[in-house]
């Protein structure tokens, strides 16, 4: 995506259509990829850059690492929206702490009171895959 960033949306679509293997994908997958490209091009630049860097980080991971990230993100996505926001906010804060301090905070009485066991488990899983994710901007 970064190499095609300077192209117009139409040129990007043509470049995607000419990617090796694209035409061998099922029609539904091709359409989904084109829709993602359209969505990406309609985003504000800062958000688009964030999405691209996350996608590129995922591409560099092993299948096992990608699975761990998807599992942790799936756990986060399964939480009710208000709890998801709170867990995500805590993840961003804890992510910046040294690992030993993270564990102390995560297991502190305050966190035990603020978060359920499931939510703290989700936080722990997010923190375990955190080093694989691009840094916050």
N, CA, C and O atoms as CSV, one atom per row, in Angstrom:
chain,resi,resn,atom,element,x,y,z
A,1,UNK,N,N,0.815,-1.195,0.000
A,1,UNK,CA,C,0.000,0.000,0.000
A,1,UNK,C,C,0.859,1.261,0.000
A,1,UNK,O,O,0.557,2.227,-0.700
A,2,UNK,N,N,1.937,1.245,0.793
A,2,UNK,CA,C,2.776,2.434,0.867
A,2,UNK,C,C,3.349,2.792,-0.505
A,2,UNK,O,O,3.462,3.970,-0.843
A,3,UNK,N,N,3.711,1.776,-1.295
A,3,UNK,CA,C,4.317,2.069,-2.595
A,3,UNK,C,C,3.306,2.624,-3.589
A,3,UNK,O,O,3.691,3.256,-4.572
A,4,UNK,N,N,2.012,2.397,-3.346
A,4,UNK,CA,C,0.970,2.905,-4.243
A,4,UNK,C,C,0.252,4.113,-3.668
A,4,UNK,O,O,-0.771,4.542,-4.201
A,5,UNK,N,N,0.779,4.659,-2.592
A,5,UNK,CA,C,0.135,5.763,-1.892
A,5,UNK,C,C,-0.002,7.012,-2.749
A,5,UNK,O,O,-0.951,7.776,-2.574
A,6,UNK,N,N,0.925,7.231,-3.670
A,6,UNK,CA,C,0.894,8.444,-4.486
A,6,UNK,C,C,-0.015,8.303,-5.710
A,6,UNK,O,O,-0.230,9.272,-6.438
A,7,UNK,N,N,-0.547,7.102,-5.937
A,7,UNK,CA,C,-1.428,6.883,-7.083
A,7,UNK,C,C,-2.850,7.321,-6.763
A,7,UNK,O,O,-3.249,7.371,-5.599
A,8,UNK,N,N,-3.608,7.638,-7.804
A,8,UNK,CA,C,-5.026,7.960,-7.613
A,8,UNK,C,C,-5.763,6.681,-7.224
A,8,UNK,O,O,-5.254,5.585,-7.456
A,9,UNK,N,N,-6.956,6.804,-6.634
A,9,UNK,CA,C,-7.724,5.599,-6.285
A,9,UNK,C,C,-7.950,4.660,-7.479
A,9,UNK,O,O,-7.895,3.441,-7.321
A,10,UNK,N,N,-8.196,5.204,-8.641
A,10,UNK,CA,C,-8.399,4.369,-9.834
A,10,UNK,C,C,-7.116,3.635,-10.206
A,10,UNK,O,O,-7.154,2.461,-10.574
A,11,UNK,N,N,-5.984,4.321,-10.111
A,11,UNK,CA,C,-4.692,3.687,-10.407
A,11,UNK,C,C,-4.369,2.609,-9.366
A,11,UNK,O,O,-3.791,1.572,-9.695
A,12,UNK,N,N,-4.745,2.861,-8.116
A,12,UNK,CA,C,-4.533,1.862,-7.071
A,12,UNK,C,C,-5.362,0.608,-7.359
A,12,UNK,O,O,-4.883,-0.511,-7.174
A,13,UNK,N,N,-6.598,0.794,-7.808
A,13,UNK,CA,C,-7.442,-0.356,-8.158
A,13,UNK,C,C,-6.815,-1.157,-9.288
A,13,UNK,O,O,-6.788,-2.387,-9.239
A,14,UNK,N,N,-6.317,-0.475,-10.293
A,14,UNK,CA,C,-5.659,-1.163,-11.420
A,14,UNK,C,C,-4.426,-1.923,-10.927
A,14,UNK,O,O,-4.187,-3.062,-11.327
A,15,UNK,N,N,-3.645,-1.277,-10.052
A,15,UNK,CA,C,-2.448,-1.943,-9.514
A,15,UNK,C,C,-2.843,-3.194,-8.725
A,15,UNK,O,O,-2.174,-4.224,-8.816
A,16,UNK,N,N,-3.928,-3.105,-7.953
A,16,UNK,CA,C,-4.398,-4.261,-7.195
A,16,UNK,C,C,-4.840,-5.372,-8.143
A,16,UNK,O,O,-4.529,-6.541,-7.914
A,17,UNK,N,N,-5.551,-5.021,-9.186
A,17,UNK,CA,C,-6.010,-6.015,-10.160
A,17,UNK,C,C,-4.851,-6.729,-10.842
A,17,UNK,O,O,-4.989,-7.875,-11.271
A,18,UNK,N,N,-3.699,-6.048,-10.944
A,18,UNK,CA,C,-2.535,-6.633,-11.613
A,18,UNK,C,C,-1.562,-7.311,-10.652
A,18,UNK,O,O,-0.518,-7.808,-11.073
A,19,UNK,N,N,-1.902,-7.333,-9.358
A,19,UNK,CA,C,-1.058,-8.041,-8.384
A,19,UNK,C,C,-1.054,-9.524,-8.723
A,19,UNK,O,O,-2.090,-10.074,-9.096
A,20,UNK,N,N,0.106,-10.186,-8.597
A,20,UNK,CA,C,0.149,-11.624,-8.875
A,20,UNK,C,C,-0.835,-12.388,-7.984
A,20,UNK,O,O,-0.861,-12.198,-6.768
A,21,UNK,N,N,-1.623,-13.231,-8.590
A,21,UNK,CA,C,-2.565,-14.069,-7.863
A,21,UNK,C,C,-3.922,-13.446,-7.609
A,21,UNK,O,O,-4.861,-14.147,-7.232
A,22,UNK,N,N,-4.043,-12.127,-7.812
A,22,UNK,CA,C,-5.320,-11.473,-7.537
A,22,UNK,C,C,-6.457,-12.084,-8.351
A,22,UNK,O,O,-7.542,-12.332,-7.825
A,23,UNK,N,N,-6.205,-12.322,-9.624
A,23,UNK,CA,C,-7.268,-12.843,-10.501
A,23,UNK,C,C,-7.624,-14.297,-10.205
A,23,UNK,O,O,-8.664,-14.783,-10.648
A,24,UNK,N,N,-6.765,-14.993,-9.458
A,24,UNK,CA,C,-7.077,-16.374,-9.081
A,24,UNK,C,C,-7.923,-16.441,-7.811
A,24,UNK,O,O,-8.437,-17.504,-7.461
A,25,UNK,N,N,-8.067,-15.313,-7.123
A,25,UNK,CA,C,-8.889,-15.287,-5.914
A,25,UNK,C,C,-10.360,-15.396,-6.283
A,25,UNK,O,O,-10.759,-14.980,-7.371
A,26,UNK,N,N,-11.178,-15.956,-5.378
A,26,UNK,CA,C,-12.625,-15.985,-5.641
A,26,UNK,C,C,-13.161,-14.568,-5.856
A,26,UNK,O,O,-12.666,-13.612,-5.258
A,27,UNK,N,N,-14.156,-14.444,-6.696
A,27,UNK,CA,C,-14.729,-13.138,-7.032
A,27,UNK,C,C,-15.135,-12.368,-5.770
A,27,UNK,O,O,-14.930,-11.157,-5.684
A,28,UNK,N,N,-15.706,-13.070,-4.802
A,28,UNK,CA,C,-16.132,-12.431,-3.559
A,28,UNK,C,C,-14.936,-11.826,-2.815
A,28,UNK,O,O,-15.045,-10.733,-2.258
A,29,UNK,N,N,-13.818,-12.515,-2.804
A,29,UNK,CA,C,-12.609,-12.015,-2.146
A,29,UNK,C,C,-12.064,-10.800,-2.893
A,29,UNK,O,O,-11.628,-9.831,-2.272
A,30,UNK,N,N,-12.090,-10.853,-4.216
A,30,UNK,CA,C,-11.639,-9.708,-5.009
A,30,UNK,C,C,-12.495,-8.480,-4.692
A,30,UNK,O,O,-11.969,-7.380,-4.520
A,31,UNK,N,N,-13.796,-8.668,-4.617
A,31,UNK,CA,C,-14.697,-7.549,-4.320
A,31,UNK,C,C,-14.421,-6.987,-2.925
A,31,UNK,O,O,-14.400,-5.772,-2.728
A,32,UNK,N,N,-14.210,-7.891,-1.956
A,32,UNK,CA,C,-13.939,-7.456,-0.591
A,32,UNK,C,C,-12.647,-6.629,-0.548
A,32,UNK,O,O,-12.577,-5.625,0.161
A,33,UNK,N,N,-11.639,-7.045,-1.299
A,33,UNK,CA,C,-10.374,-6.310,-1.325
A,33,UNK,C,C,-10.560,-4.935,-1.963
A,33,UNK,O,O,-9.985,-3.950,-1.498
A,34,UNK,N,N,-11.342,-4.869,-3.001
A,34,UNK,CA,C,-11.621,-3.574,-3.645
A,34,UNK,C,C,-12.401,-2.660,-2.693
A,34,UNK,O,O,-12.145,-1.457,-2.643
A,35,UNK,N,N,-13.334,-3.216,-1.953
A,35,UNK,CA,C,-14.097,-2.429,-0.984
A,35,UNK,C,C,-13.192,-1.911,0.129
A,35,UNK,O,O,-13.336,-0.773,0.576
A,36,UNK,N,N,-12.266,-2.745,0.571
A,36,UNK,CA,C,-11.311,-2.306,1.602
A,36,UNK,C,C,-10.455,-1.156,1.080
A,36,UNK,O,O,-10.182,-0.195,1.799
A,37,UNK,N,N,-10.036,-1.266,-0.173
A,37,UNK,CA,C,-9.241,-0.198,-0.781
A,37,UNK,C,C,-10.058,1.096,-0.833
A,37,UNK,O,O,-9.541,2.169,-0.523
A,38,UNK,N,N,-11.329,0.997,-1.225
A,38,UNK,CA,C,-12.200,2.184,-1.257
A,38,UNK,C,C,-12.341,2.802,0.131
A,38,UNK,O,O,-12.248,4.018,0.295
A,39,UNK,N,N,-12.568,1.937,1.135
A,39,UNK,CA,C,-12.698,2.424,2.517
A,39,UNK,C,C,-11.408,3.101,2.973
A,39,UNK,O,O,-11.434,4.154,3.609
A,40,UNK,N,N,-10.292,2.483,2.638
A,40,UNK,CA,C,-8.995,3.027,3.019
A,40,UNK,C,C,-8.790,4.406,2.399
A,40,UNK,O,O,-8.319,5.326,3.069
A,41,UNK,N,N,-9.139,4.549,1.132
A,41,UNK,CA,C,-8.958,5.829,0.448
A,41,UNK,C,C,-9.906,6.910,0.944
A,41,UNK,O,O,-9.657,8.096,0.731
A,42,UNK,N,N,-10.997,6.513,1.608
A,42,UNK,CA,C,-11.947,7.510,2.108
A,42,UNK,C,C,-11.611,7.961,3.538
A,42,UNK,O,O,-12.258,8.861,4.073
A,43,UNK,N,N,-10.604,7.336,4.151
A,43,UNK,CA,C,-10.213,7.683,5.521
A,43,UNK,C,C,-9.346,8.935,5.537
A,43,UNK,O,O,-8.663,9.249,4.562
A,44,UNK,N,N,-9.387,9.651,6.677
A,44,UNK,CA,C,-8.427,10.749,6.850
A,44,UNK,C,C,-7.007,10.176,6.810
A,44,UNK,O,O,-6.794,9.019,7.172
A,45,UNK,N,N,-6.058,10.968,6.378
A,45,UNK,CA,C,-4.689,10.489,6.154
A,45,UNK,C,C,-4.076,9.821,7.387
A,45,UNK,O,O,-3.444,8.771,7.269
A,46,UNK,N,N,-4.255,10.416,8.556
A,46,UNK,CA,C,-3.648,9.860,9.767
A,46,UNK,C,C,-4.213,8.474,10.080
A,46,UNK,O,O,-3.465,7.561,10.427
A,47,UNK,N,N,-5.520,8.321,9.959
A,47,UNK,CA,C,-6.131,7.018,10.223
A,47,UNK,C,C,-5.693,6.002,9.172
A,47,UNK,O,O,-5.413,4.849,9.499
A,48,UNK,N,N,-5.634,6.427,7.911
A,48,UNK,CA,C,-5.199,5.539,6.826
A,48,UNK,C,C,-3.779,5.049,7.076
A,48,UNK,O,O,-3.488,3.866,6.899
A,49,UNK,N,N,-2.897,5.954,7.486
A,49,UNK,CA,C,-1.510,5.565,7.778
A,49,UNK,C,C,-1.450,4.553,8.912
A,49,UNK,O,O,-0.655,3.614,8.869
A,50,UNK,N,N,-2.295,4.744,9.933
A,50,UNK,CA,C,-2.332,3.811,11.061
A,50,UNK,C,C,-2.796,2.431,10.606
A,50,UNK,O,O,-2.212,1.420,10.995
A,51,UNK,N,N,-3.837,2.388,9.788
A,51,UNK,CA,C,-4.361,1.117,9.284
A,51,UNK,C,C,-3.314,0.411,8.430
A,51,UNK,O,O,-3.125,-0.799,8.548
A,52,UNK,N,N,-2.640,1.159,7.578
A,52,UNK,CA,C,-1.617,0.573,6.705
A,52,UNK,C,C,-0.465,0.022,7.531
A,52,UNK,O,O,0.011,-1.081,7.263
A,53,UNK,N,N,-0.005,0.776,8.540
A,53,UNK,CA,C,1.130,0.282,9.332
A,53,UNK,C,C,0.739,-0.968,10.115
A,53,UNK,O,O,1.560,-1.869,10.282
A,54,UNK,N,N,-0.510,-1.038,10.601
A,54,UNK,CA,C,-0.957,-2.249,11.299
A,54,UNK,C,C,-1.028,-3.431,10.336
A,54,UNK,O,O,-0.628,-4.542,10.682
A,55,UNK,N,N,-1.531,-3.195,9.145
A,55,UNK,CA,C,-1.611,-4.272,8.152
A,55,UNK,C,C,-0.225,-4.782,7.791
A,55,UNK,O,O,-0.003,-5.988,7.679
A,56,UNK,N,N,0.696,-3.860,7.610
A,56,UNK,CA,C,2.060,-4.256,7.268
A,56,UNK,C,C,2.720,-5.013,8.412
A,56,UNK,O,O,3.488,-5.947,8.180
A,57,UNK,N,N,2.423,-4.613,9.655
A,57,UNK,CA,C,2.976,-5.327,10.812
A,57,UNK,C,C,2.431,-6.755,10.851
A,57,UNK,O,O,3.173,-7.694,11.137
A,58,UNK,N,N,1.137,-6.922,10.565
A,58,UNK,CA,C,0.540,-8.265,10.542
A,58,UNK,C,C,1.181,-9.141,9.466
A,58,UNK,O,O,1.388,-10.336,9.675
A,59,UNK,N,N,1.489,-8.549,8.329
A,59,UNK,CA,C,2.101,-9.306,7.236
A,59,UNK,C,C,3.482,-9.848,7.612
A,59,UNK,O,O,3.915,-10.876,7.091
A,60,UNK,N,N,4.166,-9.154,8.517
A,60,UNK,CA,C,5.519,-9.562,8.911
A,60,UNK,C,C,5.508,-10.669,9.964
A,60,UNK,O,O,6.548,-11.260,10.254
A,61,UNK,N,N,4.340,-10.949,10.534
A,61,UNK,CA,C,4.242,-11.931,11.606
A,61,UNK,C,C,4.148,-13.351,11.072
A,61,UNK,O,O,3.751,-13.589,9.931
A,62,UNK,N,N,4.526,-14.285,11.937
A,62,UNK,CA,C,4.334,-15.701,11.616
A,62,UNK,C,C,2.834,-16.007,11.724
A,62,UNK,O,O,2.100,-15.250,12.360
A,63,UNK,N,N,2.374,-17.094,11.119
A,63,UNK,CA,C,0.953,-17.454,11.265
A,63,UNK,C,C,0.528,-17.593,12.730
A,63,UNK,O,O,-0.585,-17.207,13.089
A,64,UNK,N,N,1.401,-18.138,13.572
A,64,UNK,CA,C,1.068,-18.286,14.988
A,64,UNK,C,C,0.911,-16.917,15.659
A,64,UNK,O,O,-0.012,-16.712,16.447
A,65,UNK,N,N,1.811,-15.988,15.345
A,65,UNK,CA,C,1.711,-14.646,15.922
A,65,UNK,C,C,0.432,-13.952,15.456
A,65,UNK,O,O,-0.259,-13.319,16.254
A,66,UNK,N,N,0.116,-14.071,14.165
A,66,UNK,CA,C,-1.127,-13.477,13.651
A,66,UNK,C,C,-2.336,-14.058,14.371
A,66,UNK,O,O,-3.279,-13.336,14.696
A,67,UNK,N,N,-2.305,-15.365,14.619
A,67,UNK,CA,C,-3.407,-16.009,15.334
A,67,UNK,C,C,-3.547,-15.469,16.748
A,67,UNK,O,O,-4.659,-15.241,17.224
A,68,UNK,N,N,-2.426,-15.266,17.415
A,68,UNK,CA,C,-2.455,-14.719,18.771
A,68,UNK,C,C,-3.027,-13.299,18.782
A,68,UNK,O,O,-3.822,-12.946,19.654
A,69,UNK,N,N,-2.615,-12.497,17.809
A,69,UNK,CA,C,-3.125,-11.127,17.714
A,69,UNK,C,C,-4.631,-11.161,17.429
A,69,UNK,O,O,-5.402,-10.443,18.067
A,70,UNK,N,N,-5.042,-11.988,16.481
A,70,UNK,CA,C,-6.479,-12.069,16.159
A,70,UNK,C,C,-7.289,-12.548,17.360
A,70,UNK,O,O,-8.388,-12.052,17.611
A,71,UNK,N,N,-6.746,-13.513,18.100
A,71,UNK,CA,C,-7.431,-14.017,19.292
A,71,UNK,C,C,-7.596,-12.906,20.329
A,71,UNK,O,O,-8.684,-12.712,20.870
A,72,UNK,N,N,-6.516,-12.181,20.602
A,72,UNK,CA,C,-6.570,-11.106,21.597
A,72,UNK,C,C,-7.536,-9.999,21.147
A,72,UNK,O,O,-8.313,-9.483,21.950
A,73,UNK,N,N,-7.478,-9.646,19.874
A,73,UNK,CA,C,-8.380,-8.603,19.368
A,73,UNK,C,C,-9.831,-9.095,19.361
A,73,UNK,O,O,-10.757,-8.314,19.581
A,74,UNK,N,N,-10.023,-10.385,19.108
A,74,UNK,CA,C,-11.365,-10.964,19.149
A,74,UNK,C,C,-11.941,-10.923,20.552
A,74,UNK,O,O,-13.125,-10.640,20.734
A,75,UNK,N,N,-11.100,-11.207,21.553
A,75,UNK,CA,C,-11.548,-11.109,22.946
A,75,UNK,C,C,-11.962,-9.680,23.274
A,75,UNK,O,O,-12.982,-9.454,23.925
A,76,UNK,N,N,-11.167,-8.724,22.820
A,76,UNK,CA,C,-11.489,-7.319,23.060
A,76,UNK,C,C,-12.807,-6.965,22.374
A,76,UNK,O,O,-13.669,-6.318,22.970
A,77,UNK,N,N,-12.959,-7.387,21.125
A,77,UNK,CA,C,-14.169,-7.070,20.368
A,77,UNK,C,C,-15.424,-7.707,20.934
A,77,UNK,O,O,-16.528,-7.226,20.679
A,78,UNK,N,N,-15.275,-8.786,21.702
A,78,UNK,CA,C,-16.433,-9.473,22.274
A,78,UNK,C,C,-16.971,-8.765,23.517
A,78,UNK,O,O,-18.078,-9.062,23.967
A,79,UNK,N,N,-16.203,-7.840,24.070
A,79,UNK,CA,C,-16.653,-7.124,25.262
A,79,UNK,C,C,-17.705,-6.085,24.885
A,79,UNK,O,O,-17.705,-5.582,23.761
A,80,UNK,N,N,-18.603,-5.760,25.821
A,80,UNK,CA,C,-19.541,-4.655,25.564
A,80,UNK,C,C,-18.756,-3.376,25.282
A,80,UNK,O,O,-17.653,-3.196,25.796
A,81,UNK,N,N,-19.318,-2.500,24.476
A,81,UNK,CA,C,-18.590,-1.331,23.977
A,81,UNK,C,C,-17.966,-0.488,25.093
A,81,UNK,O,O,-16.809,-0.085,24.973
A,82,UNK,N,N,-18.695,-0.216,26.163
A,82,UNK,CA,C,-18.130,0.624,27.226
A,82,UNK,C,C,-16.945,-0.060,27.903
A,82,UNK,O,O,-15.959,0.597,28.236
A,83,UNK,N,N,-17.033,-1.367,28.108
A,83,UNK,CA,C,-15.935,-2.111,28.723
A,83,UNK,C,C,-14.765,-2.234,27.748
A,83,UNK,O,O,-13.603,-2.167,28.149
A,84,UNK,N,N,-15.085,-2.415,26.463
A,84,UNK,CA,C,-14.039,-2.502,25.437
A,84,UNK,C,C,-13.200,-1.238,25.443
A,84,UNK,O,O,-11.972,-1.297,25.373
A,85,UNK,N,N,-13.869,-0.088,25.527
A,85,UNK,CA,C,-13.139,1.184,25.544
A,85,UNK,C,C,-12.238,1.288,26.770
A,85,UNK,O,O,-11.096,1.737,26.681
A,86,UNK,N,N,-12.764,0.871,27.903
A,86,UNK,CA,C,-11.981,0.955,29.133
A,86,UNK,C,C,-10.787,-0.002,29.093
A,86,UNK,O,O,-9.685,0.362,29.504
A,87,UNK,N,N,-11.001,-1.211,28.604
A,87,UNK,CA,C,-9.903,-2.179,28.498
A,87,UNK,C,C,-8.865,-1.667,27.497
A,87,UNK,O,O,-7.664,-1.753,27.757
A,88,UNK,N,N,-9.314,-1.138,26.360
A,88,UNK,CA,C,-8.383,-0.622,25.347
A,88,UNK,C,C,-7.579,0.557,25.900
A,88,UNK,O,O,-6.377,0.664,25.655
A,89,UNK,N,N,-8.238,1.429,26.637
A,89,UNK,CA,C,-7.537,2.570,27.231
A,89,UNK,C,C,-6.471,2.076,28.218
A,89,UNK,O,O,-5.345,2.573,28.220
A,90,UNK,N,N,-6.829,1.103,29.048
A,90,UNK,CA,C,-5.867,0.554,30.000
A,90,UNK,C,C,-4.710,-0.140,29.281
A,90,UNK,O,O,-3.560,-0.049,29.708
A,91,UNK,N,N,-5.029,-0.837,28.178
A,91,UNK,CA,C,-3.963,-1.474,27.393
A,91,UNK,C,C,-2.959,-0.437,26.912
A,91,UNK,O,O,-1.751,-0.636,27.035
A,92,UNK,N,N,-3.455,0.669,26.364
A,92,UNK,CA,C,-2.547,1.707,25.865
A,92,UNK,C,C,-1.679,2.273,26.987
A,92,UNK,O,O,-0.508,2.586,26.770
A,93,UNK,N,N,-2.252,2.405,28.189
A,93,UNK,CA,C,-1.475,2.913,29.321
A,93,UNK,C,C,-0.459,1.878,29.808
A,93,UNK,O,O,0.709,2.197,30.031
A,94,UNK,N,N,-0.920,0.638,29.968
A,94,UNK,CA,C,-0.039,-0.416,30.476
A,94,UNK,C,C,1.073,-0.763,29.491
A,94,UNK,O,O,2.177,-1.131,29.892
A,95,UNK,N,N,0.779,-0.648,28.234
A,95,UNK,CA,C,1.742,-0.998,27.181
A,95,UNK,C,C,3.034,-0.194,27.309
A,95,UNK,O,O,4.109,-0.659,26.931
A,96,UNK,N,N,2.911,1.018,27.845
A,96,UNK,CA,C,4.073,1.904,27.957
A,96,UNK,C,C,4.911,1.644,29.202
A,96,UNK,O,O,5.966,2.253,29.379
A,97,UNK,N,N,4.445,0.743,30.065
A,97,UNK,CA,C,5.185,0.426,31.288
A,97,UNK,C,C,6.155,-0.730,31.047
A,97,UNK,O,O,5.941,-1.535,30.140
A,98,UNK,N,N,7.220,-0.821,31.852
A,98,UNK,CA,C,8.102,-1.999,31.772
A,98,UNK,C,C,7.295,-3.257,32.145
A,98,UNK,O,O,6.362,-3.164,32.943
A,99,UNK,N,N,7.634,-4.425,31.586
A,99,UNK,CA,C,6.856,-5.650,31.815
A,99,UNK,C,C,6.591,-5.989,33.280
A,99,UNK,O,O,5.473,-6.377,33.620
A,100,UNK,N,N,7.589,-5.852,34.155
A,100,UNK,CA,C,7.358,-6.203,35.561
A,100,UNK,C,C,6.362,-5.253,36.221
A,100,UNK,O,O,5.565,-5.667,37.063
A,101,UNK,N,N,6.410,-3.994,35.841
A,101,UNK,CA,C,5.482,-3.015,36.393
A,101,UNK,C,C,4.071,-3.269,35.844
A,101,UNK,O,O,3.089,-3.108,36.568
A,102,UNK,N,N,3.968,-3.661,34.576
A,102,UNK,CA,C,2.671,-4.010,33.969
A,102,UNK,C,C,1.969,-5.079,34.787
A,102,UNK,O,O,0.799,-4.943,35.144
A,103,UNK,N,N,2.714,-6.159,35.080
A,103,UNK,CA,C,2.135,-7.277,35.826
A,103,UNK,C,C,1.692,-6.847,37.217
A,103,UNK,O,O,0.653,-7.293,37.703
A,104,UNK,N,N,2.465,-5.991,37.855
A,104,UNK,CA,C,2.088,-5.498,39.190
A,104,UNK,C,C,0.780,-4.722,39.121
A,104,UNK,O,O,-0.115,-4.924,39.941
A,105,UNK,N,N,0.677,-3.841,38.147
A,105,UNK,CA,C,-0.542,-3.037,38.000
A,105,UNK,C,C,-1.718,-3.937,37.638
A,105,UNK,O,O,-2.798,-3.804,38.214
A,106,UNK,N,N,-1.522,-4.845,36.697
A,106,UNK,CA,C,-2.596,-5.727,36.237
A,106,UNK,C,C,-3.143,-6.586,37.371
A,106,UNK,O,O,-4.336,-6.891,37.398
A,107,UNK,N,N,-2.282,-6.978,38.308
A,107,UNK,CA,C,-2.703,-7.825,39.425
A,107,UNK,C,C,-2.959,-7.036,40.713
A,107,UNK,O,O,-3.165,-7.624,41.775
A,108,UNK,N,N,-2.944,-5.726,40.614
A,108,UNK,CA,C,-3.163,-4.894,41.796
A,108,UNK,C,C,-4.625,-4.971,42.243
A,108,UNK,O,O,-5.510,-5.270,41.442
A,109,UNK,N,N,-4.870,-4.696,43.536
A,109,UNK,CA,C,-6.254,-4.693,44.025
A,109,UNK,C,C,-7.149,-3.718,43.249
A,109,UNK,O,O,-8.326,-3.991,43.013
A,110,UNK,N,N,-6.570,-2.580,42.859
A,110,UNK,CA,C,-7.349,-1.591,42.098
A,110,UNK,C,C,-7.849,-2.182,40.775
A,110,UNK,O,O,-9.016,-2.021,40.418
A,111,UNK,N,N,-6.950,-2.869,40.050
A,111,UNK,CA,C,-7.343,-3.464,38.774
A,111,UNK,C,C,-8.285,-4.643,38.984
A,111,UNK,O,O,-9.181,-4.872,38.171
A,112,UNK,N,N,-8.094,-5.389,40.061
A,112,UNK,CA,C,-8.986,-6.516,40.360
A,112,UNK,C,C,-10.398,-6.007,40.640
A,112,UNK,O,O,-11.386,-6.681,40.347
A,113,UNK,N,N,-10.475,-4.824,41.204
A,113,UNK,CA,C,-11.781,-4.237,41.493
A,113,UNK,C,C,-12.379,-3.595,40.236
A,113,UNK,O,O,-13.587,-3.674,40.013
A,114,UNK,N,N,-11.551,-2.973,39.432
A,114,UNK,CA,C,-12.009,-2.239,38.247
A,114,UNK,C,C,-12.373,-3.162,37.085
A,114,UNK,O,O,-13.283,-2.855,36.315
A,115,UNK,N,N,-11.665,-4.297,36.952
A,115,UNK,CA,C,-11.856,-5.191,35.815
A,115,UNK,C,C,-12.204,-6.599,36.290
A,115,UNK,O,O,-11.701,-7.070,37.310
A,116,UNK,N,N,-13.070,-7.256,35.531
A,116,UNK,CA,C,-13.404,-8.653,35.824
A,116,UNK,C,C,-12.209,-9.533,35.470
A,116,UNK,O,O,-11.266,-9.082,34.819
A,117,UNK,N,N,-12.257,-10.803,35.907
A,117,UNK,CA,C,-11.189,-11.744,35.556
A,117,UNK,C,C,-11.070,-11.868,34.040
A,117,UNK,O,O,-9.964,-11.927,33.503
A,118,UNK,N,N,-12.211,-11.906,33.351
A,118,UNK,CA,C,-12.206,-12.005,31.881
A,118,UNK,C,C,-11.537,-10.786,31.249
A,118,UNK,O,O,-10.739,-10.919,30.322
A,119,UNK,N,N,-11.864,-9.609,31.751
A,119,UNK,CA,C,-11.282,-8.383,31.200
A,119,UNK,C,C,-9.779,-8.309,31.482
A,119,UNK,O,O,-9.006,-7.882,30.625
A,120,UNK,N,N,-9.370,-8.722,32.671
A,120,UNK,CA,C,-7.936,-8.741,32.976
A,120,UNK,C,C,-7.223,-9.791,32.121
A,120,UNK,O,O,-6.072,-9.597,31.730
A,121,UNK,N,N,-7.910,-10.910,31.831
A,121,UNK,CA,C,-7.340,-11.915,30.925
A,121,UNK,C,C,-7.159,-11.344,29.529
A,121,UNK,O,O,-6.141,-11.574,28.875
A,122,UNK,N,N,-8.162,-10.596,29.083
A,122,UNK,CA,C,-8.071,-9.941,27.774
A,122,UNK,C,C,-6.909,-8.951,27.766
A,122,UNK,O,O,-6.135,-8.900,26.810
A,123,UNK,N,N,-6.794,-8.166,28.834
A,123,UNK,CA,C,-5.670,-7.225,28.932
A,123,UNK,C,C,-4.333,-7.961,28.891
A,123,UNK,O,O,-3.401,-7.533,28.210
A,124,UNK,N,N,-4.249,-9.058,29.617
A,124,UNK,CA,C,-3.013,-9.846,29.615
A,124,UNK,C,C,-2.683,-10.363,28.225
A,124,UNK,O,O,-1.526,-10.325,27.805
A,125,UNK,N,N,-3.699,-10.848,27.504
A,125,UNK,CA,C,-3.468,-11.334,26.139
A,125,UNK,C,C,-3.063,-10.200,25.213
A,125,UNK,O,O,-2.176,-10.367,24.376
A,126,UNK,N,N,-3.703,-9.054,25.356
A,126,UNK,CA,C,-3.327,-7.897,24.534
A,126,UNK,C,C,-1.888,-7.485,24.826
A,126,UNK,O,O,-1.129,-7.166,23.911
A,127,UNK,N,N,-1.520,-7.493,26.095
A,127,UNK,CA,C,-0.155,-7.114,26.458
A,127,UNK,C,C,0.868,-8.115,25.938
A,127,UNK,O,O,1.996,-7.746,25.609
A,128,UNK,N,N,0.471,-9.388,25.866
A,128,UNK,CA,C,1.416,-10.393,25.365
A,128,UNK,C,C,1.667,-10.234,23.873
A,128,UNK,O,O,2.756,-10.556,23.396
A,129,UNK,N,N,0.679,-9.744,23.126
A,129,UNK,CA,C,0.883,-9.524,21.685
A,129,UNK,C,C,1.254,-8.071,21.389
A,129,UNK,O,O,1.591,-7.732,20.254
A,130,UNK,N,N,1.193,-7.220,22.402
A,130,UNK,CA,C,1.493,-5.796,22.226
A,130,UNK,C,C,2.807,-5.513,21.514
A,130,UNK,O,O,2.850,-4.646,20.641
A,131,UNK,N,N,3.892,-6.227,21.867
A,131,UNK,CA,C,5.161,-5.957,21.176
A,131,UNK,C,C,5.107,-6.238,19.667
A,131,UNK,O,O,5.931,-5.735,18.904
A,132,UNK,N,N,4.135,-7.043,19.255
A,132,UNK,CA,C,4.014,-7.360,17.834
A,132,UNK,C,C,3.301,-6.254,17.069
A,132,UNK,O,O,3.422,-6.147,15.849
A,133,UNK,N,N,2.560,-5.437,17.800
A,133,UNK,CA,C,1.746,-4.390,17.173
A,133,UNK,C,C,2.556,-3.111,16.989
A,133,UNK,O,O,3.496,-2.852,17.741
A,134,UNK,N,N,2.185,-2.305,15.975
A,134,UNK,CA,C,2.877,-1.019,15.809
A,134,UNK,C,C,2.637,-0.148,17.032
A,134,UNK,O,O,1.599,-0.271,17.682
A,135,UNK,N,N,3.579,0.727,17.355
A,135,UNK,CA,C,3.405,1.613,18.522
A,135,UNK,C,C,2.250,2.590,18.309
A,135,UNK,O,O,1.855,2.868,17.177
A,136,UNK,N,N,1.719,3.102,19.414
A,136,UNK,CA,C,0.672,4.126,19.333
A,136,UNK,C,C,1.241,5.374,18.707
A,136,UNK,O,O,2.414,5.705,18.883
A,137,UNK,N,N,0.385,6.063,17.971
A,137,UNK,CA,C,0.818,7.345,17.404
A,137,UNK,C,C,0.029,8.462,18.005
A,137,UNK,O,O,0.242,9.624,17.659
